[in-house]
């Protein structure tokens, strides 16, 4: 007995030593990540729990270091699986050996409570019947009707008026919520001939359903992310935790779907071929439960996919104003060719001619696919094209999110937003659906692909040409929700998810006289609707937005001749130009001491004698060696500068020059920031906005007139006056430098 005990202890010791050496040596032999980190017994469970909130990025990081971008995924309690980002494997799953990779029982069981046996959660005959019936909805004739009868009307009567109102009141909007409501209304009208009008009026219609729908999708996804699959089944059995909330959400979703079905069934005279739901109702063999699954599945397909894609699209557009500029040029070309003005609806043919916009949307889908992963199951043992073995009843996951970020697929610039990668001689070039599986591929290719592109292009074109959309917190990439689709997550400090600041777009034409003519698209924003404090706050936000953009991405420079003036774009690198700008900026900050002599109203340290008259101040800029000439100087600039310098009225008492300087530098505002530091920050943000963005210089010339009105007001604060003066001086110097 003692011998047996000693032998047992020796065996346990050797086993423990082997496990320790295995873990230690494996980590030493693999200094770089070569795939998912696997532990004895528990598999990848520790790493899975650690990275659960960022699972898509975790998949991307690991697969990018795996041979063939494929690896085995092991969790305790379930059979292993294969996770891949290899286009050859995707083609094998979805086309070459399609019959061996259906939707697995684990997927169907997990989503059954929410999706039932709809088209996304079924196999075999049931799936084929639904797909064949739905295919009648997506022919060319239906697409044209969809554009003219639904999308155009929804944009002109609901979406644009809401954005126009927000631009007038400077309201912060949740654009993702608006796009979801827009898509929800459209899919209901097209598929079920029902208009919930969730985007119109007080925006309360359908709100309960949409919230319940989002919760049900997210909570259903949590079942897949559960570390032990048995846990969610126990929670469901006892009706506790997340399963209790899921049950309530699904009940609300089912009740809404049942109302739609009942409404259509009561319309006895309705044409059975009028919409998708009518076609299914026309078949007496279909039960109400089956019809409900149809409704929920198509709402998921039509609402969440396009809205999430457009949300990421507008976010990326704010980071890349050069792309926005190219889209505007394409839209202007199409309108000019067809003799249309802004406000006229785009035809189906015109939408198809928007190649650059199509490329920009495709580039968004590459980086942020609406459906980031897809799950299948293996019926029999198999070997994949990259040599990986997959066993019977193993699960299969191909990651569209990871594939869009693979250097082996898209090159070294795979993480950059470059719509040009989709263009060949200005024409959109289609990529292989197995390389770009956003709309799936093979027999399960998405039926609504063309309809989705048409809807997204219609919305994007109508919004971009009318409004300028600025994203708040641009320096931080939005987090995504772990759901069936890649939706943006609410910011912690924001009352609404993914807030966007909307303002009316203004186009300005340039001529050689140095003047600008502003053409406002839509009704112009009226400064008189806001108080002086609101205007100051808006100016600060606008200036600081440039800083956020500069921090969010690295800017470089190149020259481009546009209508006789030089404009900067971040599509090249010219270090000498940046150094020249840095020196000029430093000189401006150094010479302008931001301190004021109260007796004369002239900036101290600016090189201007306090006793100099207003006329002398203006004439100093025309002396020999000043770098300007009388022909180059805008007369309005002379008049406004003289008036502004003469009307500056500081609120400080008439102290000495040094006391005024100390007051200007050391006095802190309510946020604890000194006025001097805030002015320096604003001035720097201004120069970054002028040189680091694609803003036309003439836009600032137009805005200058509004700032002059602010300065001339009786209650103008020293802070507002300081901002205005430095704004005009900076713009003028940039104009001199560029010409």
C-alpha positions in Angstrom: 0.0 0.0 0.0 2.8 2.3 0.9 4.6 1.4 -2.4 1.5 2.3 -4.3 1.2 5.6 -2.5 4.8 6.5 -3.3 4.3 5.5 -7.0 1.2 7.6 -7.1 3.0 10.6 -5.7 5.9 10.2 -8.2 3.4 10.0 -11.1 1.6 13.2 -9.9 4.9 15.0 -9.4 6.1 14.0 -12.9 2.7 15.0 -14.4 2.8 18.4 -12.7 6.4 18.9 -13.8 5.5 18.0 -17.4 2.6 20.5 -17.4 4.8 23.3 -16.0 7.6 22.6 -18.5 5.2 22.4 -21.4 3.7 25.8 -20.6 7.1 27.4 -19.9 8.9 26.1 -22.9 6.0 26.7 -25.3 6.0 30.4 -24.3 9.8 30.6 -24.7 9.7 28.9 -28.1 7.0 31.2 -29.3 8.2 34.8 -28.6 5.6 36.1 -31.0 1.9 35.1 -31.1 1.3 32.2 -33.4 -2.4 31.7 -32.7 -4.7 31.3 -29.8 -3.0 30.6 -26.5 -4.1 27.1 -25.4 -4.0 25.9 -21.8 -4.2 22.3 -20.7 -7.8 21.1 -20.0 -9.4 24.6 -20.2 -8.2 25.4 -23.7 -8.5 29.1 -24.7 -11.0 29.8 -21.9 -8.8 32.2 -19.9 -7.9 34.3 -22.9 -11.5 34.1 -24.2 -12.8 35.5 -20.9 -10.1 38.2 -20.9 -10.8 39.4 -24.4 -14.6 38.8 -24.4 -15.5 42.4 -24.8 -13.2 42.8 -27.9 -13.6 39.4 -29.4 -13.5 40.5 -33.0 -10.2 42.3 -32.6 -8.9 39.4 -30.5 -9.7 37.1 -33.4 -8.0 39.4 -35.8 -4.8 39.7 -33.8 -4.4 35.9 -33.4 -5.4 34.9 -36.9 -3.0 37.4 -38.5 -0.1 35.4 -36.9 -1.4 32.0 -37.8 -0.1 30.0 -40.8 -2.9 30.2 -43.3 -4.9 32.6 -41.1 -6.6 29.6 -39.6 -6.5 28.1 -36.1 -8.3 25.6 -33.8 -10.5 27.0 -31.1 -11.0 24.8 -28.0 -13.4 25.5 -25.1 -14.3 23.0 -22.3 -17.7 21.4 -22.6 -18.1 21.7 -26.4 -16.4 20.2 -29.5 -13.5 22.1 -31.0 -13.9 24.4 -33.9 -12.0 26.1 -36.7 -11.7 29.9 -36.9 -10.4 31.2 -40.2 -9.8 34.4 -42.2 -8.6 32.6 -45.3 -10.5 33.3 -48.6 -9.7 29.8 -49.9 -11.4 28.2 -46.8 -14.3 30.6 -47.2 -14.8 29.5 -50.8 -14.6 25.9 -49.7 -17.3 26.4 -47.0 -19.7 28.5 -49.1 -19.3 27.0 -52.5 -17.0 24.1 -53.2 -18.3 21.8 -50.4 -21.4 23.7 -49.5 -23.5 20.7 -48.5 -21.0 19.6 -45.8 -21.2 23.0 -44.0 -24.8 23.9 -43.1 -26.0 25.9 -40.1 -25.2 23.7 -37.1 -27.6 22.6 -34.4 -25.7 24.7 -31.9 -26.4 27.8 -33.9 -30.0 27.0 -34.6 -30.7 26.1 -30.9 -29.0 29.2 -29.6 -31.0 31.6 -31.9 -34.2 29.6 -32.0 -36.0 31.7 -29.3 -35.3 34.9 -31.2 -35.2 34.0 -34.9 -37.1 30.8 -34.9 -36.6 29.0 -38.2 -36.3 32.0 -40.4 -34.0 32.2 -43.4 -30.9 33.0 -41.3 -31.5 30.0 -38.9 -32.6 27.2 -41.2 -31.2 24.6 -43.6 -32.4 22.3 -46.4 -35.9 22.6 -47.8 -37.1 25.2 -45.3 -34.3 27.5 -46.2 -34.7 27.0 -50.0 -38.5 27.8 -49.9 -37.9 31.1 -48.1 -35.1 32.1 -50.4 -37.0 31.3 -53.5 -40.0 33.3 -52.3 -37.9 36.2 -51.3 -36.0 36.3 -54.5 -39.0 37.8 -56.4 -38.6 41.0 -54.2 -35.1 41.8 -55.4 -35.4 41.9 -59.2 -34.5 45.1 -61.2 -38.1 46.3 -61.4 -38.5 46.0 -57.7 -35.3 47.9 -57.1 -36.4 50.8 -59.2 -39.7 50.9 -57.4 -37.9 50.7 -54.0 -35.8 53.7 -54.9 -38.5 56.0 -56.2 -41.4 55.0 -54.1 -39.8 54.5 -50.7 -36.2 55.7 -50.2 -36.6 59.0 -52.0 -39.8 59.8 -50.2 -38.4 58.8 -46.8 -35.3 60.9 -47.4 -37.1 64.1 -48.5 -40.0 64.0 -46.1 -38.4 62.7 -42.9 -34.6 62.4 -42.8 -33.6 65.7 -44.4 -36.1 67.8 -42.5 -34.9 66.4 -39.2 -31.2 67.1 -40.1 -32.1 70.6 -41.3 -33.8 71.4 -38.0 -30.9 70.1 -36.1 -28.5 72.2 -38.1 -30.5 75.4 -37.3 -30.6 74.7 -33.5 -27.1 73.1 -33.4 -28.6 70.0 -31.8 -26.6 66.9 -31.2 -28.2 63.9 -32.9 -27.8 60.2 -32.5 -27.3 59.4 -36.2 -27.2 55.7 -35.8 -30.6 55.7 -34.1 -32.0 57.8 -37.0 -30.5 55.5 -39.6 -32.0 52.5 -37.8 -35.4 54.1 -37.8 -35.1 55.0 -41.4 -34.1 51.5 -42.4 -36.8 50.0 -40.2 -39.5 52.1 -41.9 -38.2 51.1 -45.3 -38.0 47.3 -44.7 -41.5 47.3 -43.2 -42.9 49.1 -46.2 -41.1 47.0 -48.8 -41.5 43.6 -47.2 -44.8 43.9 -45.2 -46.5 47.0 -46.8 -46.7 48.6 -43.3 -45.4 52.0 -42.4 -44.5 52.3 -38.7 -43.3 55.9 -39.2 -40.7 55.5 -36.5 -38.6 58.3 -38.0 -41.4 60.9 -38.3 -43.3 63.0 -35.8 -42.3 62.7 -32.1 -40.2 59.6 -32.9 -42.0 57.4 -30.4 -43.6 54.9 -32.7 -41.9 51.6 -32.6 -39.4 52.8 -30.0 -40.3 50.0 -27.6 -40.0 47.4 -30.3 -36.7 48.7 -31.5 -35.2 48.7 -28.0 -36.5 45.2 -27.4 -35.1 44.1 -30.8 -31.7 45.4 -30.0 -31.7 43.8 -26.5 -32.9 40.4 -27.9 -30.1 40.4 -30.5 -27.4 41.3 -28.0 -28.6 38.9 -25.4 -28.8 36.1 -27.9 -25.2 36.8 -28.9 -24.2 36.5 -25.2 -25.2 32.9 -25.4 -22.4 32.3 -27.9 -20.0 34.2 -25.6 -20.9 32.3 -22.5 -17.8 30.6 -21.2 -19.7 27.4 -20.5 -22.7 26.8 -22.8 -24.6 24.9 -20.0 -24.8 28.1 -18.0 -27.3 30.0 -20.3 -29.5 26.9 -20.5 -29.6 26.8 -16.7 -30.4 30.5 -16.6 -33.2 29.9 -19.1 -34.6 27.0 -17.1 -34.8 29.0 -13.9 -35.7 32.2 -15.7 -33.0 34.3 -14.1 -30.3 36.8 -15.1 -29.9 37.7 -18.8 -32.3 35.0 -19.9 -35.1 36.6 -18.0 -34.5 39.9 -19.8 -34.2 38.1 -23.1 -37.6 36.4 -22.6 -39.2 39.8 -22.0 -37.6 41.4 -25.1 -38.5 38.5 -27.3 -42.1 38.7 -26.1 -42.3 42.4 -27.2 -40.7 41.5 -30.6 -43.2 38.7 -31.2 -46.2 40.8 -30.3 -45.1 43.5 -32.8 -44.6 40.9 -35.5 -48.0 39.3 -34.8 -49.7 42.7 -35.2 -48.1 43.1 -38.6 -49.2 39.6 -39.7 -52.7 40.1 -38.4 -53.0 43.5 -40.2 -52.0 41.9 -43.5 -54.3 38.9 -43.1 -57.3 41.2 -42.5 -56.8 42.9 -45.8 -58.6 40.2 -47.8 -58.5 42.2 -51.0 -54.8 42.8 -50.9 -52.8 41.5 -53.9 -50.9 38.4 -52.7 -47.9 39.4 -54.8 -47.8 43.0 -53.5 -45.1 42.4 -50.9 -43.0 39.7 -49.4 -45.3 38.9 -46.4 -48.3 38.6 -48.7 -46.6 36.0 -50.8 -46.0 33.9 -47.7 -49.5 34.5 -46.3 -50.9 33.3 -49.7 -49.5 29.8 -48.9 -52.1 28.3 -46.5 -49.5 25.8 -45.2 -47.5 28.5 -43.5 -48.3 28.8 -39.8 -48.4 32.1 -37.9 -45.2 31.1 -36.0 -43.5 30.6 -39.3 -44.7 33.9 -40.6 -43.5 35.6 -37.5 -40.0 34.1 -38.0 -40.1 35.6 -41.5 -41.0 39.0 -40.3 -38.2 39.1 -37.6 -35.5 37.7 -40.0 -36.2 40.4 -42.6 -36.3 43.2 -40.1 -32.9 42.0 -38.9 -31.6 41.9 -42.5 -33.0 45.3 -43.6 -32.7 47.4 -40.5 -29.5 46.6 -38.6 -27.1 45.9 -41.6 -27.5 49.2 -43.6 -27.8 51.4 -40.5 -24.6 50.1 -38.9 -22.7 50.3 -42.2 -23.8 54.0 -42.7 -22.9 54.9 -39.1 -19.4 53.7 -39.5 -19.3 55.3 -43.0 -20.1 58.8 -41.6 -17.5 58.3 -38.8 -14.8 57.4 -41.3 -15.8 60.3 -43.5 -15.2 62.7 -40.6 -11.7 61.3 -40.3 -11.1 61.6 -44.0 -12.3 65.0 -45.4 -10.4 64.3 -48.6 -12.7 61.4 -49.3 -15.7 63.6 -48.6 -14.4 66.2 -51.0 -14.1 63.5 -53.8 -17.6 62.3 -53.2 -18.9 65.9 -53.5 -17.1 66.3 -56.8 -18.6 63.1 -58.1 -22.1 64.2 -57.1 -21.6 67.6 -58.7 -20.4 66.0 -61.9 -23.5 63.7 -62.0 -25.9 66.6 -61.4 -24.2 68.9 -64.0 -24.3 66.1 -66.6 -28.0 65.6 -66.0 -28.9 69.3 -65.5 -30.2 68.8 -62.0 -30.0 70.9 -58.9 -29.5 70.0 -55.3 -32.9 68.8 -53.9 -33.8 66.8 -57.0 -34.0 63.1 -56.4 -31.4 60.8 -57.9 -32.6 58.3 -60.4 -31.7 54.6 -60.3 -29.2 55.1 -63.1 -27.6 58.1 -61.5 -27.1 56.1 -58.3 -25.4 53.3 -60.2 -23.0 55.9 -61.8 -21.7 56.9 -58.3 -18.5 54.8 -58.5 -16.4 56.6 -56.0 -19.3 56.7 -53.4 -19.8 53.0 -54.1 -16.1 52.4 -53.4 -16.2 54.5 -50.2 -19.1 52.4 -48.9 -17.4 49.2 -49.8 -14.2 50.3 -48.0 -16.4 50.9 -44.9 -17.9 47.5 -45.2 -14.4 46.0 -45.5 -13.3 47.5 -42.2 -16.6 47.3 -40.4 -18.8 44.6 -41.9 -22.3 44.6 -40.5 -22.1 40.9 -39.8 -18.6 40.4 -38.4 -18.7 36.6 -38.2 -20.7 33.7 -39.5 -21.0 30.3 -37.9 -21.4 26.9 -39.7 -21.0 23.3 -38.7 -19.1 20.3 -40.3 -21.1 17.2 -41.2 -18.2 14.9 -41.8 -14.4 14.9 -41.3 -12.7 17.1 -43.8 -9.4 18.8 -44.7 -9.5 22.4 -45.7 -7.6 23.9 -48.7 -4.9 25.4 -46.3 -4.3 21.9 -44.9 -6.2 22.3 -41.6 -8.1 19.3 -40.4 -11.7 19.7 -39.2 -13.6 16.9 -37.5 -17.2 15.9 -37.7 -19.6 18.1 -35.7 -16.9 20.7 -35.3 -18.1 24.3 -35.6 -16.7 26.6 -38.2 -16.3 30.4 -37.9 -15.2 32.6 -40.8 -14.5 36.2 -39.7 -15.3 38.9 -42.2 -14.1 41.5 -39.7 -10.7 39.9 -39.4 -10.5 39.3 -43.2 -10.8 43.0 -43.9 -7.8 43.6 -41.7 -5.5 40.9 -43.1 -2.2 42.1 -44.6 -2.0 38.9 -46.6 -5.4 39.8 -48.3 -5.4 43.6 -48.7 -1.7 44.5 -48.4 0.3 46.6 -46.0 -2.2 49.4 -46.1 -5.0 47.1 -45.0 -5.9 49.3 -41.9 -6.1 52.5 -44.0 -9.4 53.9 -45.4 -8.7 54.0 -49.1 -11.7 53.9 -51.4 -9.3 54.1 -54.4 -8.4 50.4 -53.8 -11.8 49.6 -55.3 -11.4 51.7 -58.4 -9.8 51.0 -61.8 -9.6 54.0 -64.1 -12.4 55.6 -62.1 -14.7 52.6 -62.4 -15.7 50.5 -59.4 -14.0 47.1 -59.6 -15.8 44.2 -57.9 -13.7 42.0 -55.6 -14.2 38.2 -55.1 -17.1 37.6 -52.6 -14.8 35.0 -50.9 -12.2 37.7 -50.3 -14.9 40.2 -49.3 -17.6 38.0 -47.7 -19.7 40.9 -46.3 -22.7 39.8 -48.2 -21.7 36.1 -47.9 -21.2 34.1 -51.1 -22.2 31.0 -53.0 -25.8 29.7 -52.6 -26.3 31.8 -49.5 -25.3 35.1 -51.2 -27.4 37.9 -49.7 -30.4 38.6 -51.9 -30.6 42.2 -50.8 -27.0 43.2 -51.7 -28.0 45.6 -54.6 -30.9 47.0 -52.6 -28.6 47.7 -49.6 -26.1 49.5 -51.8 -28.9 51.6 -53.5 -30.3 52.6 -50.1 -26.9 53.4 -48.6 -25.9 55.5 -51.7 -29.2 57.4 -51.7 -28.9 58.3 -48.0 -25.2 59.1 -48.2 -25.5 61.3 -51.3 -28.5 63.2 -50.0 -26.9 63.9 -46.6 -23.4 64.7 -47.8 -24.4 67.3 -50.4 -26.6 69.1 -47.9 -24.9 68.8 -44.6 -21.5 68.7 -42.9 -21.6 66.1 -40.2 -19.0 66.3 -37.4 -18.5 63.4 -35.0 -18.0 64.1 -31.3 -15.0 62.5 -29.6 -13.4 61.8 -33.0 -10.1 61.0 -31.5 -11.4 57.7 -30.1 -12.7 54.9 -32.2 -16.3 54.0 -31.1 -16.7 50.7 -29.3 -18.9 48.1 -30.9 -21.8 46.2 -29.3 -21.4 42.4 -29.1 -24.5 41.6 -31.1 -25.6 39.8 -34.3 -24.5 43.0 -36.2 -21.7 45.4 -35.7 -23.5 48.3 -34.0 -21.8 51.2 -32.3 -21.9 51.3 -28.5 -23.0 54.2 -26.5 -20.3 56.5 -25.2 -20.0 56.6 -21.4 -20.2 60.4 -21.2 -22.9 60.9 -23.8 -26.6 60.7 -23.2 -27.1 59.3 -26.7 -25.1 56.8 -28.7 -22.7 57.9 -31.4 -23.6 61.6 -31.3 -23.1 63.7 -34.5 -23.0 67.4 -34.8 -24.8 68.6 -38.0 -24.4 71.9 -39.7 -25.5 73.2 -43.1 -22.9 72.8 -45.8 -21.7 76.0 -47.6 -19.8 75.9 -50.9 -17.6 78.9 -51.7 -16.3 79.8 -55.2 -12.9 81.4 -55.6 -11.9 84.2 -57.9 -8.7 86.1 -58.4 -9.8 89.3 -56.6 -9.5 87.6 -53.3 -13.2 87.8 -52.6 -15.5 84.8 -52.1 -19.1 84.1 -53.1 -20.9 81.8 -50.7 -23.6 79.6 -52.0 -25.5 78.1 -49.1 -27.0 74.6 -49.7 -30.3 74.7 -47.9 -31.3 77.4 -45.5 -28.4 79.2 -43.9 -27.8 79.0 -40.2 -28.7 82.2 -38.5 -26.3 83.4 -35.8 -29.0 85.7 -34.5 -30.8 82.7 -33.1 -28.1 82.2 -30.6 -26.7 84.2 -27.8 -23.1 85.5 -27.7 -22.1 82.8 -25.2 -23.5 80.1 -27.5 -21.6 81.5 -30.4 -18.3 81.5 -28.4 -18.9 77.9 -27.4 -19.6 76.9 -30.9 -16.4 78.6 -32.1 -14.4 76.8 -29.5 -16.0 73.4 -30.5 -15.2 74.1 -34.1 -11.6 75.0 -33.5 -11.0 72.1 -31.1 -12.5 69.7 -33.6 -9.4 70.3 -35.8 -7.2 69.2 -32.9 -9.3 66.1 -32.4 -8.9 65.2 -36.1 -5.1 65.8 -35.9 -4.8 63.4 -32.9 -7.0 60.8 -34.5 -4.9 60.3 -37.6 -1.5 61.3 -38.9 -1.7 64.0 -41.4 0.7 64.6 -44.3 0.7 67.3 -47.0 0.8 67.8 -50.7 0.1 70.7 -53.0 -2.9 70.8 -55.3 -3.8 73.7 -57.5 -7.5 74.5 -57.2 -8.9 77.5 -59.0 -5.7 79.5 -58.8 -5.1 78.9 -55.1 -3.1 76.2 -53.3 -5.0 73.8 -51.1 -3.6 71.2 -48.8 -4.7 67.6 -48.7 -3.3 64.7 -46.6 -2.4 62.4 -49.5 1.4 62.8 -49.5 4.4 63.8 -47.3 6.3 67.0 -47.7 8.3 67.6 -44.4 9.7 71.0 -45.6 6.2 72.4 -45.9 5.3 71.3 -42.4 8.5 72.8 -41.0 7.7 76.0 -42.7 4.3 76.0 -41.2 5.7 75.3 -37.7 8.1 78.2 -38.0 5.4 80.6 -39.1 3.1 79.4 -36.3 5.8 79.9 -33.7 6.5 83.4 -35.0 2.8 84.3 -34.7 2.6 83.1 -31.1 5.9 84.7 -30.2 5.1 88.1 -31.6 1.6 88.3 -30.4 1.9 88.5 -26.6 -1.9 88.3 -26.1 -1.7 91.2 -23.7 -3.6 94.4 -24.1 -2.8 98.0 -23.3 -6.1 99.3 -22.0 -5.4 102.9 -22.8 -5.0 102.3 -26.5 -6.7 99.0 -27.2 -3.6 97.8 -29.1 -2.0 94.4 -28.5 1.1 94.7 -26.4 4.1 93.0 -27.8 2.7 93.2 -31.3 5.2 95.7 -32.6 2.6 98.5 -32.8 3.1 101.6 -30.8 0.2 102.3 -28.4 -0.2 105.8 -29.7 -0.6 104.6 -33.3 -3.9 105.5 -35.0 -6.1 103.0 -36.6 -5.2 104.2 -40.1 -1.5 103.8 -39.3 -2.1 100.3 -38.1 -3.6 99.4 -41.4 -1.0 101.2 -43.4 1.8 99.5 -41.6 0.9 96.3 -43.5 1.5 98.1 -46.9 5.0 99.3 -46.3 7.8 97.9 -48.4 9.0 94.5 -47.2 5.7 93.7 -45.5 5.0 90.9 -48.0 1.8 92.4 -49.3 0.5 95.0 -51.8 -2.5 97.2 -52.0 -3.9 95.1 -54.8 -3.8 92.0 -52.6 -5.4 93.5 -49.6 -9.1 93.0 -49.2 -10.7 96.4 -48.5 -13.2 94.8 -46.1 -10.2 93.5 -44.2 -8.7 97.0 -43.8 -12.0 98.4 -42.6 -12.9 95.7 -40.3 -9.4 95.6 -38.7 -9.4 99.3 -38.1 -12.9 99.2 -36.7 -12.2 96.2 -34.5 -9.0 97.6 -33.0 -10.7 100.9 -32.4 -13.7 99.3 -30.7 -11.9 96.9 -28.4 -13.1 97.6 -24.9 -11.4 95.6 -22.1 -13.3 95.1 -18.9 -10.2 95.5 -16.8 -9.5 98.7 -14.9 -7.0 101.2 -16.4 -3.8 99.8 -14.9 -0.3 99.8 -16.2 0.8 97.8 -19.2 2.4 95.1 -17.0 -0.7 94.6 -14.8 -2.8 94.2 -17.9 -0.4 91.6 -19.2 -0.5 89.7 -15.9 -4.3 89.8 -15.9 -4.5 88.5 -19.4 -2.1 85.7 -18.7 -3.1 84.6 -15.2 -6.8 85.1 -14.9 -8.5 81.7 -15.0 -11.9 81.0 -16.4 -14.5 78.8 -14.8 -12.8 75.6 -16.0 -9.5 76.5 -14.3 -7.8 77.3 -17.6 -6.2 80.7 -18.0 -7.4 83.0 -20.7 -3.9 83.1 -22.2 -3.7 79.3 -22.5 -7.2 79.1 -24.0 -6.4 81.8 -26.6 -3.1 80.0 -27.4 -5.0 76.8 -27.8 -7.6 78.4 -30.0 -5.0 80.0 -32.2 -3.1 76.8 -32.6 -6.3 74.9 -33.4 -7.1 77.5 -36.1 -3.8 77.0 -37.9 -4.2 73.2 -37.7 -7.7 73.5 -39.1 -6.3 75.6 -42.0 -3.4 73.5 -42.8 -4.4 70.0 -41.7 -7.9 69.9 -43.2 -9.4 70.4 -46.6 -11.3 73.5 -45.5 -11.3 76.2 -48.3 -9.6 79.4 -47.1 -12.5 81.4 -48.5 -14.9 79.7 -46.0 -13.0 81.5 -43.2 -13.3 84.8 -45.1 -17.0 84.4 -45.2 -17.2 83.4 -41.5 -15.0 86.4 -40.6 -17.9 88.8 -41.3 -20.0 87.0 -38.6 -17.3 87.3 -36.1 -17.0 91.0 -36.8 -20.7 91.4 -35.9 -20.0 89.6 -32.6 -17.0 92.0 -31.8 -19.1 95.1 -32.6 -21.7 94.1 -30.0 -21.8 96.2 -26.9 -21.4 93.2 -24.5 -18.5 91.6 -26.3 -16.2 90.0 -23.8 -12.4 90.4 -24.0 -12.1 86.7 -24.6 -14.4 86.9 -27.7 -12.6 90.0 -29.0 -9.3 88.3 -28.6 -10.5 85.2 -30.5 -11.8 87.3 -33.3 -8.7 89.5 -33.8 -6.4 86.5 -33.9 -8.8 84.7 -36.2 -8.7 87.5 -38.8 -4.9 88.0 -38.4 -4.2 84.3 -38.9 -6.5 84.0 -41.9 -4.9 87.1 -43.5 -1.4 85.8 -43.0 -2.3 82.4 -44.5 -3.8 84.1 -47.5 -0.6 86.1 -48.0 1.5 83.0 -47.6 -0.5 80.9 -50.0 -0.7 83.6 -52.8 
